[in-house]
Amino acid sequence: MTAFSASPASVAANRVWTGAAFEPATVRIADGVIAAIDVFDSRADLVLDDGRMLLPGLVDSHVHLDEPGRTEWEGFATGTAAAAAGGVTTVLDMPLNSVPVTTSVEALAAKRAAAERKLAVDVGYWGGAVPENLGRLAALDAAGVVGFKCFLSPSGIDEFGHLDAVQLEAALGEIARLGSILIVHAEDPAHLHADGPLGEQYADFVASRPPQSELEAIVTVIEASRRTRGRAHIVHVSDGGALDAVRAAKADGVPLTVETCPHYLTLRAEDVPAGAAQFKCCPPIRDAANQDLLWQGVLDGTIDAIVSDHSPSTPDLKSSSDFGLSWGGISGLQTGFRAVYTEALRRGIAIERLLPLFTTGPARIGGLGGRGRLAAGEPAHLVAFDPDAAHPVDAAKLEYRNKMSPWHGQTLRGAVEATYVHGGLAYSATDGVAERRGREILAESATEA
């Protein structure tokens, strides 16, 4: 394996992702920033050989780091280490499941204080839109959140309430005035099974959260965005059938984007073992035919981003074999890219089709400028990737605070050999997490704090 220097001034490879294709090139770095992209130079400080790729650092706009307050679930130190190990150099932290939830300026300040000196990668923050702070989102916006998250059904966290249709429209009107974005967990509670036991069969859990719930909620968001012109984004779409409504809305000029997640693109409901709570998430993983529809949305551009929805918990919350009683959340930050790459290869889809959805797509959703690109003036966030490697996932070796993964035991293709953040080595496969050079991102300046 290549020896990765701590702070190379130049990195060369025959396969450098330039945004549209892989080309021989050299990335030159000065003061943590990409200074230039030149022709391939075999005398560069670091040269990737044997078909290895140089990628821009991936961007994940949907990550629950859970600190402060639920650091036993995950935290800035462990979560950003997992990101670096997965080739992700920028994450946007969700406003729940931390305590306090990020629905006030004071809560954002507590989160920022908790992040100090712990970041292996760059981190920005979503604010929360809940019934109690509607009409007062401007203060959080000014404090630097990249946008606002809401739920249309119960979040599972008592302190983060959900919006009804009237409140959603009010929130989107406020978002339009602020020039921000509202990202929406879109499930209609009218079609969700009441909380309580469901048993060990995954099919019963899937039936408790049917596609109709997603579709009707997504249509509600589309129509509210159409009326208010507030920019909306649908998080973790699992229902491939809902994408036709998204296509029509986009064709009509509704300011709408959508994402899906690695677990929906790579795992199938019919393969989930009885009682295997590590597979539980909301909305649920659906069947193979539905997965094909999601991949169609990836290939035709309907889906704007693939992000992890990394939502960890402690093992005791996943200990019940009853899918109605276990916590719903999947840890996928470290393995997500490799899982999707593996499934893409199985389907005959080239990595070139995936990279924008893991880089510039999430960056645009979060208003992160040119992140996710290798270009002069951008942060020197680089990933050395071996596309030909293949390794089984060992959950015990993942960087998460709680070592759980639905991909445990599966052989995934590709390997992140090294991740550079602001030009410095943040992670290598041989030595693990190195220097923590991550910075905060505040939307008010569109730069690192």
Residue pairs with C-beta under 8 A, 6 or more apart in sequence:
1 417
1 429
1 430
2 46
2 47
2 48
2 49
2 52
2 384
2 417
2 418
4 46
4 384
4 417
4 418
4 425
4 428
5 45
5 46
5 425
6 424
6 425
6 434
6 435
7 29
7 423
7 424
7 425
8 29
8 44
8 45
8 46
8 420
8 423
9 28
9 29
9 30
9 45
10 26
10 27
10 28
10 29
10 41
10 44
10 45
10 46
11 26
11 27
11 29
11 44
11 45
11 46
11 47
11 48
11 54
11 382
11 420
12 24
12 25
12 26
12 27
12 40
12 41
12 42
12 44
12 46
12 47
12 48
13 24
13 25
13 40
13 47
13 48
13 49
13 52
13 53
13 54
13 384
14 24
14 40
14 48
14 49
14 51
15 22
15 23
15 24
15 48
15 51
15 52
15 53
15 54
16 22
16 23
16 24
16 25
16 26
16 27
16 37
16 53
16 54
16 374
17 53
17 54
17 55
17 56
17 355
17 374
18 25
18 37
18 374
19 360
19 373
19 374
19 375
21 352
22 53
22 352
24 39
24 40
25 37
25 38
25 39
25 40
25 54
26 37
26 38
26 39
26 40
26 41
26 44
27 34
27 36
27 37
27 54
27 374
27 380
27 382
28 34
28 35
28 36
28 37
28 38
29 35
29 380
29 423
31 423
32 379
32 380
32 422
32 423
32 424
32 437
33 377
33 378
33 379
33 380
33 422
33 423
34 374
34 375
34 376
34 377
34 378
34 379
34 380
35 376
36 376
37 374
37 375
37 376
48 54
48 384
50 386
51 386
51 387
51 388
52 384
52 385
52 386
52 387
52 417
53 351
53 384
53 385
53 386
53 387
54 374
54 382
54 383
54 384
54 385
55 87
55 355
55 359
55 382
55 383
55 384
55 385
56 359
56 372
56 373
56 374
56 378
56 381
56 382
56 383
57 87
57 88
57 89
57 90
57 121
57 359
57 371
57 372
57 379
57 381
57 382
57 383
57 419
57 420
57 421
58 86
58 87
58 88
58 89
58 90
58 337
58 358
58 359
58 372
58 383
59 88
59 89
59 90
59 91
59 358
59 359
59 360
59 361
59 362
59 363
59 366
59 368
59 371
59 372
60 83
60 88
60 90
60 91
60 92
60 307
60 308
60 310
60 333
60 336
60 358
60 362
61 91
61 92
61 259
61 305
61 307
61 362
61 363
61 365
61 366
62 92
62 94
62 235
62 236
62 259
62 261
62 307
62 308
62 309
62 310
62 362
63 79
63 83
63 91
63 92
63 93
63 94
63 307
63 308
63 309
63 310
63 333
64 73
64 74
64 93
64 94
64 96
64 97
64 309
64 310
64 311
64 312
64 329
65 74
65 75
65 76
65 79
65 80
65 91
65 93
65 94
65 98
65 123
66 73
66 74
66 75
66 79
66 97
66 98
66 312
67 74
67 75
67 76
67 79
67 98
67 111
67 114
67 115
68 98
68 99
68 100
68 110
68 111
68 113
68 114
69 98
69 99
69 100
70 97
70 98
70 99
71 114
71 401
72 314
72 401
73 97
73 312
73 313
73 314
73 401
73 402
74 310
74 312
74 400
74 401
74 402
75 114
75 118
75 401
76 114
76 115
76 118
76 119
76 123
77 118
77 120
78 399
78 400
78 401
79 91
79 310
79 333
79 400
79 401
80 91
80 118
80 119
80 120
80 121
80 123
80 436
80 438
81 120
81 399
81 427
81 432
81 433
82 310
82 333
82 334
82 398
82 399
82 400
83 89
83 91
83 120
83 121
83 333
83 334
84 120
84 121
84 399
84 419
84 421
84 426
84 427
84 433
85 334
85 398
85 399
85 416
85 419
85 427
85 432
85 433
86 333
86 334
86 335
86 336
86 337
86 338
86 416
87 337
87 383
87 385
87 416
87 419
88 121
88 333
88 337
88 419
89 121
89 122
89 379
89 381
89 383
89 419
89 420
89 421
89 426
90 121
90 122
90 123
90 124
90 363
90 368
90 371
90 372
90 381
90 441
91 121
91 122
91 123
91 124
91 333
92 123
92 124
92 125
92 126
92 146
92 362
92 366
93 111
93 123
93 124
93 125
93 126
94 126
94 149
95 101
95 102
95 103
95 125
95 126
95 127
95 128
95 145
95 148
95 149
95 160
96 102
96 128
96 149
96 155
96 157
96 159
96 160
97 157
97 160
97 311
98 107
98 111
99 159
100 106
100 107
100 110
100 159
101 107
101 128
101 130
101 157
101 159
101 160
102 108
102 111
102 125
102 126
102 127
102 128
102 140
102 145
103 127
103 128
103 129
103 130
103 132
103 133
103 140
103 160
104 133
104 139
104 140
105 139
105 140
105 143
108 125
108 127
108 140
108 143
108 144
108 145
109 143
111 125
112 125
112 440
115 123
115 440
117 436
118 436
119 436
119 437
119 438
119 439
119 440
120 421
120 426
120 427
120 433
120 436
120 437
120 438
121 419
121 421
121 426
121 438
122 379
122 381
122 421
122 438
122 439
122 440
122 441
122 448
123 438
123 439
123 440
123 441
124 145
124 146
124 366
124 368
124 440
124 441
124 442
124 443
125 144
125 145
125 146
126 145
126 146
126 147
126 148
126 149
126 183
127 137
127 140
127 141
127 145
127 147
127 148
127 149
128 148
128 149
128 150
128 160
129 137
129 148
129 149
129 150
129 163
129 171
129 182
130 150
130 160
130 161
130 162
130 163
131 161
131 163
131 167
132 161
133 140
134 163
134 167
134 170
134 171
134 174
135 170
135 174
137 148
137 171
137 174
137 175
137 178
137 180
138 174
138 178
140 148
141 178
141 180
141 443
142 444
143 442
143 444
144 442
144 443
144 444
144 445
144 449
145 443
146 181
146 366
146 367
146 368
146 441
146 443
147 175
147 180
147 181
147 182
147 183
147 233
147 366
147 367
147 443
148 171
148 175
148 180
148 181
148 182
148 183
149 182
149 183
149 184
149 185
149 235
150 162
150 163
150 168
150 171
150 182
150 183
150 184
150 185
151 160
151 161
151 162
151 163
151 184
151 185
152 162
152 163
152 164
152 168
152 184
152 185
152 186
152 187
152 188
152 189
152 217
152 220
152 221
153 162
153 185
153 187
153 188
153 189
153 192
153 213
153 217
154 162
154 189
155 161
155 162
155 185
156 282
156 327
156 328
162 185
162 189
163 171
165 220
165 224
168 184
168 220
168 221
168 224
169 224
169 227
169 228
171 182
171 230
172 182
172 224
172 225
172 228
172 230
172 232
173 228
173 230
174 230
175 181
175 182
175 228
175 230
175 231
175 232
176 228
176 229
176 230
176 231
180 231
181 231
181 232
181 233
181 365
181 367
182 230
182 231
182 232
182 233
183 232
183 233
183 234
183 235
183 365
184 217
184 221
184 232
184 233
184 234
184 235
185 235
185 236
186 214
186 217
186 218
186 220
186 221
186 234
186 235
186 237
187 209
187 213
187 214
187 217
187 282
187 283
188 212
188 213
188 214
188 216
188 217
188 220
189 213
190 213
190 216
191 209
191 210
191 212
191 213
191 216
192 208
192 209
192 213
193 207
193 208
193 209
193 324
195 324
196 324
196 325
197 322
197 324
197 325
198 204
198 205
198 208
198 322
198 323
198 324
198 325
199 322
199 323
199 324
200 274
200 275
200 321
200 322
200 323
201 274
201 323
202 269
202 272
202 273
202 274
202 276
202 279
202 284
202 285
202 323
203 269
204 323
205 280
205 284
205 323
205 324
206 269
206 284
206 285
206 286
206 287
208 324
209 282
209 283
209 284
211 239
211 241
211 242
211 286
211 290
213 283
214 237
214 238
214 239
214 242
214 283
215 239
215 241
215 242
215 245
218 234
218 237
218 242
218 245
218 246
219 245
221 232
221 234
221 256
222 232
222 245
222 246
222 249
222 254
222 256
224 230
224 232
225 231
225 232
225 249
225 254
225 255
225 256
226 249
226 252
226 254
229 255
230 255
231 255
231 256
232 254
232 255
232 256
232 257
233 256
233 257
233 258
233 259
233 304
233 365
234 246
234 256
234 257
234 258
234 259
235 259
235 309
236 259
236 260
236 261
236 264
236 281
236 283
236 309
237 243
237 246
237 258
237 259
237 260
237 264
237 294
237 297
237 303
238 260
238 261
238 264
238 283
238 284
238 285
238 286
238 290
238 294
239 283
239 286
239 290
240 286
240 290
240 291
240 292
240 293
240 294
240 296
240 297
241 290
241 293
243 258
243 293
243 294
243 296
243 297
243 302
243 303
246 256
246 258
246 297
246 302
247 302
249 256
250 256
250 302
257 304
257 305
257 364
257 365
258 297
258 302
258 303
258 304
259 303
259 304
259 305
259 306
259 307
259 361
259 362
259 365
260 294
260 297
260 298
260 303
260 306
261 306
261 307
261 308
261 309
261 330
261 332
261 336
262 306
262 308
262 332
262 335
262 336
262 337
262 339
262 340
263 279
263 281
263 285
263 309
263 330
263 332
263 339
263 406
264 285
264 286
264 291
264 294
265 291
265 294
265 295
265 298
265 306
265 339
265 340
265 343
266 339
266 340
266 342
266 343
266 407
267 279
267 285
267 406
267 407
268 285
268 286
268 287
268 288
268 291
269 284
269 285
269 286
269 287
270 287
270 288
272 279
272 285
273 279
274 321
275 321
275 322
275 323
276 406
277 318
277 319
277 320
277 321
277 323
277 326
277 327
278 318
278 330
278 404
278 405
278 406
278 408
279 285
279 330
279 406
280 318
280 323
280 326
280 327
280 328
280 329
280 330
281 309
281 311
281 328
281 329
281 330
282 328
294 303
295 347
295 349
296 302
297 303
298 306
298 353
298 354
298 357
299 349
299 353
303 357
304 357
304 361
304 364
304 365
305 357
305 358
305 361
305 362
305 365
306 336
306 340
306 354
306 357
306 358
306 361
307 336
307 362
308 332
308 333
308 336
309 329
309 330
309 332
310 330
310 331
310 332
310 333
310 336
311 328
311 329
311 330
311 331
312 329
312 331
312 400
312 401
312 402
312 404
313 327
313 329
313 402
314 402
315 402
315 404
317 326
317 327
318 326
318 327
318 404
319 326
320 326
330 406
331 398
331 400
331 402
331 404
331 405
332 339
332 405
332 406
332 407
333 400
334 398
334 399
334 400
335 393
335 398
335 405
335 407
335 412
337 358
337 414
337 416
338 412
338 413
338 414
338 415
338 416
339 407
339 410
339 412
340 354
340 358
341 351
341 354
341 387
341 412
341 413
341 414
342 411
342 412
342 413
342 414
344 350
344 351
344 353
344 354
345 413
351 387
356 372
358 372
359 371
359 372
359 373
360 371
360 372
360 373
361 372
362 368
362 372
363 369
363 370
363 371
363 372
367 443
367 446
368 441
368 446
369 446
370 377
370 378
371 378
371 379
371 381
374 382
379 421
379 422
379 448
380 420
380 422
380 423
381 420
381 421
381 422
382 419
382 420
383 416
383 418
383 419
383 420
384 416
384 417
384 418
384 419
385 414
385 415
385 416
385 417
386 414
386 415
386 417
387 413
387 414
388 413
388 414
389 413
389 414
389 415
390 411
390 412
390 413
390 414
391 411
391 412
391 415
392 409
392 410
392 411
392 412
393 405
393 407
393 408
393 409
393 410
393 411
393 412
394 408
395 403
395 404
395 405
395 408
396 403
397 403
398 405
399 432
399 433
415 429
416 427
416 429
417 428
417 429
418 425
418 427
418 428
418 429
419 425
419 426
419 427
419 428
420 426
421 437
421 438
422 437
422 439
424 434
424 435
424 437
425 434
425 435
426 433
426 434
426 435
426 436
426 437
426 438
427 433
427 434
428 434
439 448
439 449
440 448
440 449
441 447
441 448
441 449
442 448
442 449
